[in-house]
Amino acid sequence: MSFSVSADTKNRVIQAFSDRPTYNCLKCSAVIALQDEAITKLFQGRDGRGFLMHSAVNLKLGNREDRSLITGVHTVADVFCLGCNERMGWFYHKASDFSQRYKEGKYLLEREKLLKENAWTLDDAP
């Protein structure tokens, strides 16, 4: 399925997690990933620090491209929020170096594009 990055996608946000700590899109608050899915928070993204994630939701893939990153050439696709089309990071399709293949099938999410939602609840007791 192909998506246009400029297409209106506000009605396509499909997954949310109730009572679970999440990372949400800073721009529109769509749920992007469970905090438990973070592998490491020490990656470098395009706009600063990034989080390597096992999985993510409510994202659409852009076009695949070979990109020269700090750790070598990788085949990646930018990922965009389904709620507002904000570029959130990228998806690793393939790594050219064997030592980097652990990234394949994972997401790099830009920390500056995320809102941390801890799903805290307040006691209603007097």
Order of alpha helices (4+ residues) and beta strands (2+ residues): beta-beta-beta-beta-beta-beta-beta-beta-beta
